[in-house]
Amino acid sequence: MNSKHLAVAAALLFLAGAASGTAYAQTPPPASTTAAPAAAPAAAPADATPPPAPAVTTPAPAKSNPYGLASMWSGGDIVLKTVLVLLGIMSAGTWYIFFMKFWEQSRLISQSRLVDRRFWSSNTLNEGIDKLPKNSVFRTVAESGVRASSGVASGLVNVNDWIGMSLNRQLEEANSRLQGGIAFLASVGSTAPFVGLFGTVWGILNALLAIGLAGQPSIDKVAGPVGQALIATAIGLFAAVPAVLLYNFLVRRNKIINEKLRSFASDLQTYLIANKK
């Protein structure tokens, strides 16, 4: 009896344990506190095109002027190059002569101021001559007058006339030195425009011949070579206009210097003649 009861009790315990195990297996596990990783993004479709890359803009290279002076020189013939070289020599010579003559005139004007301050304020004539610079034109004129006044009168020319002739000779020499080189400016001012015009005519002639041989008389093939040929005329005017203006400027200053020299020579002649009597 006891064994039967024990068997029945054991069977009941077994069934209870099996039922509890089944219930435990069907119960879902508790949610984890750790966040689940985010889902991976959906793959892009195979036929999708990538966005275009930003365009990189590069500065365009500077284009050289095909009708400038450099192109004219490289493409010109011997006649056109000779015209350009001649105009360049004219312009350079004009400015060189101007600066040299301007410096010389300024030196003579400063010497004339020394005459007024030193020569006529001296006690004697020789003392006044010694106060003047050795390279002064006024000193040369004064020394010539003194030498002429110390001469002996002859039957042909008396002492007074000889003094006047000696002083005038010195004035003519000084005037000749002042005028040296100024004629070049006058020549440049009168001929440079025509030299430049000749270069323009020659360049236009060559351009028209080239266009005629090419057989394409369009405006772009005419305007460029013709405009390039006109550069010679512009260079001619660039050389001529300053030459004319500088020539007039130097001539006016020469007149002022000549007047100062003649006044000095006249006063000196009067002084020498008065002391000779």
C-alpha positions in Angstrom: 0.0 0.0 0.0 2.7 2.3 0.8 4.6 1.5 -2.4 1.6 2.2 -4.5 1.1 5.5 -2.8 4.7 6.4 -3.4 4.5 5.5 -7.0 1.4 7.6 -7.5 3.1 10.5 -5.8 6.2 10.2 -7.9 4.1 10.1 -11.1 2.2 13.3 -10.0 5.5 15.0 -9.2 6.9 14.0 -12.6 3.8 15.4 -14.4 4.0 18.6 -12.5 7.6 19.1 -13.3 7.0 18.4 -17.0 4.1 20.9 -17.1 6.2 23.6 -15.5 9.1 23.0 -17.9 6.8 23.4 -20.9 5.4 26.6 -19.6 8.9 28.0 -18.9 10.0 27.1 -22.4 6.9 29.0 -24.0 7.6 32.1 -21.9 9.4 34.8 -24.1 12.8 36.1 -22.7 12.9 39.5 -21.1 13.8 42.5 -23.3 17.5 43.5 -23.1 18.4 47.0 -21.8 21.1 47.4 -24.5 19.9 49.2 -27.6 19.9 47.1 -30.8 22.3 48.3 -33.6 20.7 50.5 -36.2 19.6 48.9 -39.4 22.1 49.3 -42.3 21.0 51.8 -44.9 19.4 50.4 -48.0 21.8 49.8 -50.8 21.7 52.3 -53.6 20.2 51.0 -56.8 22.7 49.8 -59.3 21.5 52.3 -62.0 21.8 55.4 -59.9 24.4 58.0 -61.3 26.8 59.8 -58.9 26.4 63.6 -58.5 28.6 65.6 -60.9 31.9 66.9 -59.5 32.3 70.7 -59.2 33.8 72.3 -62.3 37.2 73.8 -61.8 37.6 77.1 -63.8 41.1 77.9 -64.9 42.0 81.4 -66.1 42.3 81.7 -69.9 45.8 82.4 -71.1 46.4 86.0 -72.2 46.3 86.3 -76.0 49.0 88.4 -77.6 47.9 91.1 -79.9 48.5 89.9 -83.5 48.6 93.5 -84.8 50.8 95.2 -82.3 54.2 96.7 -82.7 56.1 93.5 -81.9 54.1 91.6 -84.5 54.7 94.5 -86.9 58.4 94.2 -86.4 58.6 90.4 -86.6 56.4 90.3 -89.7 57.7 93.4 -91.5 60.1 93.5 -94.4 63.4 95.3 -94.6 61.8 98.6 -95.7 59.4 98.8 -92.8 62.1 97.9 -90.3 64.3 100.6 -91.7 61.5 103.1 -91.3 61.0 102.1 -87.7 64.7 102.3 -86.9 65.0 105.7 -88.6 62.1 107.1 -86.6 63.7 105.7 -83.4 67.0 107.4 -84.1 65.2 110.6 -84.8 63.3 110.5 -81.5 66.4 109.5 -79.5 68.5 112.2 -81.2 65.9 114.8 -80.5 65.8 114.2 -76.7 69.6 113.9 -76.5 70.2 117.2 -78.2 67.5 118.9 -76.1 69.0 117.8 -72.8 72.5 118.8 -73.9 71.5 122.2 -75.2 69.3 122.9 -72.2 72.2 122.2 -69.9 74.5 124.4 -72.0 71.9 127.3 -72.0 71.4 127.0 -68.3 75.1 127.3 -67.7 75.3 130.4 -69.9 72.3 132.0 -68.1 74.0 131.4 -64.8 77.2 133.0 -66.1 75.3 136.1 -67.1 74.1 136.5 -63.5 77.7 136.3 -62.4 78.6 139.2 -64.7 76.0 141.4 -63.1 77.2 140.6 -59.6 81.0 140.3 -60.0 82.3 141.9 -63.2 80.7 145.4 -63.1 81.2 145.7 -59.4 85.0 145.3 -59.6 87.4 148.2 -59.2 89.4 147.4 -62.4 88.8 145.6 -65.6 91.4 142.9 -65.0 89.9 142.3 -61.5 86.5 141.8 -63.0 87.8 139.4 -65.6 89.6 137.3 -62.9 86.3 137.0 -61.0 84.6 135.3 -63.9 84.9 131.5 -64.4 87.6 130.4 -66.9 85.1 128.6 -69.1 82.7 131.6 -69.2 81.8 133.0 -72.6 81.6 136.4 -71.1 85.2 136.1 -69.9 86.3 135.2 -73.4 84.5 138.2 -74.8 86.1 140.5 -72.2 89.6 139.2 -72.8 89.1 139.6 -76.5 88.1 143.3 -76.0 91.1 144.0 -73.7 93.5 142.5 -76.3 91.9 144.6 -79.1 92.1 147.8 -77.0 95.8 147.3 -76.4 96.6 147.1 -80.1 98.1 149.9 -82.2 95.9 151.7 -84.7 96.8 151.1 -88.3 96.0 152.9 -91.5 93.1 150.5 -92.4 91.3 150.1 -89.1 91.5 152.3 -86.0 91.4 151.0 -82.4 87.7 151.7 -81.9 86.7 149.7 -84.9 89.1 147.0 -84.1 87.5 146.6 -80.7 84.1 146.3 -82.2 85.2 143.8 -84.8 86.9 141.6 -82.1 83.8 141.6 -79.9 81.5 140.8 -82.8 83.7 137.9 -83.8 83.4 136.5 -80.3 79.7 136.9 -80.4 79.4 135.1 -83.7 81.4 132.2 -82.4 79.2 132.0 -79.3 76.0 132.2 -81.3 77.3 129.5 -83.7 77.9 127.1 -80.7 74.4 127.9 -79.4 72.8 127.0 -82.7 74.7 123.7 -83.0 72.3 120.8 -83.1 69.1 122.8 -83.1 68.8 122.4 -86.9 68.5 118.6 -86.3 65.3 119.3 -84.3 63.9 121.3 -87.1 64.7 118.6 -89.6 63.0 115.9 -87.4 60.0 118.1 -86.9 59.5 118.6 -90.7 60.4 115.1 -92.0 59.4 112.6 -89.3 55.7 112.7 -90.2 56.5 111.9 -93.9 58.8 109.1 -92.9 56.1 107.6 -90.8 53.6 108.1 -93.6 55.9 106.3 -96.0 56.0 103.3 -93.6 52.2 103.3 -93.4 51.8 103.4 -97.2 54.3 100.6 -97.6 52.6 98.5 -94.9 49.2 99.0 -96.5 50.6 98.0 -99.9 52.0 94.8 -98.6 48.7 94.0 -96.7 46.6 94.6 -99.8 48.9 92.4 -101.9 48.7 89.6 -99.4 44.9 89.9 -99.2 44.7 89.9 -103.0 46.8 86.8 -103.3 44.8 85.0 -100.6 41.6 85.8 -102.3 39.6 86.5 -99.1 38.7 90.2 -99.0 36.9 90.2 -95.7 36.8 93.1 -93.1 38.8 91.1 -90.6 41.6 90.5 -93.0 41.7 94.2 -94.1 41.3 96.0 -90.8 44.1 94.3 -89.0 47.0 94.8 -91.4 45.9 98.3 -92.2 45.6 99.3 -88.5 49.0 97.7 -88.0 50.5 99.8 -90.8 49.1 103.0 -89.2 51.5 102.5 -86.3 54.3 103.9 -88.4 52.4 107.2 -88.8 51.8 107.3 -85.1 55.5 106.8 -84.4 56.3 109.5 -86.9 54.1 112.0 -85.1 55.5 110.9 -81.8 58.9 111.9 -83.0 57.9 115.1 -84.9 55.7 116.9 -82.4 58.2 116.9 -79.5 60.9 118.0 -81.9 59.0 121.1 -83.0 58.1 122.1 -79.5 61.6 121.6 -78.2 63.0 123.5 -81.1 60.9 126.5 -80.4 61.8 126.3 -76.7 65.5 126.3 -77.4 65.4 129.0 -79.9 63.6 131.4 -77.5 66.3 130.7 -74.9 69.1 131.3 -77.4 67.6 134.7 -78.2 67.7 135.6 -74.5 71.4 134.5 -74.2 72.3 136.4 -77.4 70.7 139.5 -76.0 72.7 139.2 -72.8 76.0 138.7 -74.7 75.4 141.6 -77.1 74.5 143.9 -74.2 77.6 142.9 -72.3 79.8 143.4 -75.5 78.2 146.8 -76.1 78.8 148.0 -72.6 82.3 146.7 -72.6 83.1 148.4 -75.9 81.8 151.7 -74.6 84.0 151.3 -71.5 87.1 150.4 -73.5 86.6 153.3 -75.9 86.0 155.8 -73.1 89.2 154.7 -71.3 91.2 154.8 -74.5 90.6 158.5 -75.0 
